[in-house]
Every structure is written in C-alpha cells, then in structure tokens.
C-alpha cells in the first residue's frame, strides 16, 4: 500500500501561492512558488538519477507497475483534490486516475529490442534504442493527471528521468500524484515543480534538459520551441485545436445528438480535441440547432463535487473572460444564443452551456479556439463547402464526420486535414494509437509505441561480418 510521502525531501519552497476553487472563486489551497534558480539543482539531480534508471529495463517495468497500483490505491485522495482545483465532475476525476494507471501499465511493457538492419551489405548493423536524458514536461490545466501521465509514463519507461511542471491553476493534484508515483521510483526520477513564469520558460531552455515535451496553447508552444532551441533539445508539442464536426445529409440527428453534445461540452468544453464547430446541412440546420440547444438547457451545471453535476465551472478567470468575450463578439456579429450565452448568476466561474446559431464564419468563436462551453453551429450547402470550411484554419488537431452511410462518412473524413478523424464520435483515443496534431496543432508524436520512441534515440552499431 502506498504512503503518499515522496522518498526524498523535494526542494523546500521559500514562498507559496494560492490555488482557487473555480466552483467558488475562493482560495482553498496553496502550492510552492518555486523559483527558476532552483532548476539547476533539480535538473542536476534528475541527471544523476538517470545514470542508474537508464541501466535496468526490468527494474523500470517493476517500478511502473507498482506505481500504477499506488495511483489506484490513492484514487480517493487524489480525485476530490483534482475536482476542487480543476472544476470537473468527480466521476471524471476518477476517469483521469484510471487512465493514469492504465497508461503506466501500458508503457511498463517490454523495452524496445535491438533491431538489425538488413540491406544486403556485408556488415552487421544494429539499432539499439537509447534514452535521451532528463526530460522536461510542461502541461496545462484541463486534464492535469492524464496529461502528466501521458508525459511521464513513456519518458520513464524509455529510461529517461523527468522534471514536470503543471499549470499554476492546477498544481495540487499533480503534486500529490507525483508523490504517489515517487513511492515506487528511485529518488529524483520524477520531480514535480510548481510556480509561475518564468519557471516553465527556464525549464524549457535549461541546458541539462534533452527533450521538452509540452502540451498547451499554440503561442506558448512557439515560445517553448524557441527556448529549447538554445540547447537544441528535442521538442514535442501538443497544441490547441479547433476541431470541426461535419454532419452529413443522412445523419440521424436524434440518434447522435447526445454524443455530439458531449463531444463538445465534456470537461466544460476545455478539451484540446473537443468539437469546437459544427457544420450541418442547410436542410437539417434548425433540427440540429434545436437538438443541441435542448441538451444545453437541460445539462446539470454545478460544482464538480455535487452529485449529479454533469458540467462544472470554467477552470479560471482569464479563460472565463475569453469565453465571455468570444460569445459577446459572436452576438454582436449577428449570432443568436439559442441556449445559454451568459455567465450564471452564482459565485465561481460558471458559464451557461451555449449554442450559437447564425454565426458569421469569420467570428472569433468559429476561427479561434474558444476552449469553453460554447458551440457555434453553421449551415452548409455542399459537402465540398463543409470540408473546405473545416480545413480553412491553421489548426489541425482532429475532426469528425457523422452520418448513416459509414463508407461515405469515411470518404469525407479522409479529406480532413488533421491528426485524427473520427466517424460518428469524437475525441476517443486508445493508448495504443499515435496522437499527433497537423499544421500548427503539434510537432512530434505521442501515444502508443510512437510515444515511446519519441523518448528514445537510435544508436547504431556497425561491424563487418569478418575481422
Ligand atoms: P498555456 O499554453 O497557457 O499553458 C500551458 C503550460 O505552459 C502551463 O503549465 C503554463 O504555466 C506554461 N507556460 C506558460 N508560459 C510559458 C512559457 N513562456 N514557457 C514555458 N511554459 C509556459 O495553455 P493553457 O491555457 O494552460 O491550456 C489550454 C491550451 O492547451 C489550449 O490551447 C488547449 O487546446 C491546449 N491543449 C492541447 C492538448 C493537446 O494534446 N494537443 C491537450 C490539452 C490542452
């Protein structure tokens, strides 16, 4: 049974910062406000820990499996903390914990074996996959645990060590998760650092870091890549999305409406690959708008800890301001808020689930990433027009096509310029599949074996067949 104490005393913070509960807008906890100057020592220790950690794949497998058990055993402590600081319904916090344990088990599998290169030449050459060194991970506030584990599970399995920085909006559950996982690891293999900028910027550009894996917005991703260029560390970027869902003429609206609604509103719309724009055939337009609006009006909005809550608050005040301003701009541009359209009159960062109809295609709620509980629905006249609109963006994370004729839907999905295209659902990912945004939505590949190899480098040994 895991105790929740790290095996080592982490860096003792000089100061702490407040953590707010988005369901009340009030402070409920605090976290260490670590300073960039502390990173030299932290990264130095991660490098020392790497020397042993990289040497024994069997020990890594055992440790990751033990860590998975420890995470599950600590679920009842971690889940409410995550809900308090992030806002999501408690059941969804437990889903993050389950996914974290599953990911640790998935990557605990056997290490990549040496691969011979057979090209007909009289040499025996072989690829031996080597870890990179200390990896820096920087993550956002929407799925703190899932995204932390998406970083540390493959990186540690590959034989790297990691310094991970969560968002200052959600530091607490990640710190607790880190200390739980650390009970199964040697000292300094995984270190969580918390604090405000320029902590992340300094971590991304630290000369002791060999891989920077970042999840967050496109502008910050750009800054992180520039920072990592200083030491030419490898960069993996998982960035924002503006996924379109295209409904085809043969879609059965009532049959898919629930799934489509939750593909847009789960986690209060704060999902990189949520449905962020819906394109409906003109003939079905009012039906689609009404079906979604009816679900928006009846979704149970409340604090994540309240039983029955389906949709929590927006995570933080700047994000709420963004959601409000995109909605107000859309209405000023001529859109109709068929459901919602405003903040809820209660403490905390609650915004009514909003369906926008008749939105001009160039309104920011369509062209930018709203990342909140607001969904624009746009009519189209031809499928070509819908595909063109879906692709007419710098984003390229995901997309989906909805209809009864699956072959036809797949044909249309194949034309989407994105990393993952779904048919009749959206944002479902297997641990075994690659996850990679196209265009400005990402650089590098996470997930499955690709995620593991993203944390390894090929080391090739050539030798002649004879002396
Ligand atoms: P953000 O870019 O503001 O912050 C992400 C992280 O970077 C935070 O930890 C933040 O403290 C840190 N940071 C801020 N400035 C930095 C700098 N100059 N250098 C280094 N680190 C810095 O993003 P956010 O608002 O926390 O999260 C929302 C965004 O994340 C959305 O755009 C969303 O689409 C994206 N996201 C993408 C994925 C994906 O897998 N593609 C998953 C989840 C979220």
Boltz pocket constraint, residues with backbone or C-beta under 6 A from the ligand:
constraints:
  - pocket:
      binder: B
      contacts: [[A, 138], [A, 139], [A, 140], [A, 141], [A, 142], [A, 143], [A, 165], [A, 166], [A, 167], [A, 168], [A, 195], [A, 197], [A, 199], [A, 200], [A, 201], [A, 202], [A, 204], [A, 215], [A, 216], [A, 217], [A, 218], [A, 220], [A, 221], [A, 223], [A, 224], [A, 238], [A, 239], [A, 240], [A, 241], [A, 271], [A, 272], [A, 273], [A, 369], [A, 371], [A, 397], [A, 437], [A, 441], [A, 442]]
      max_distance: 6.0
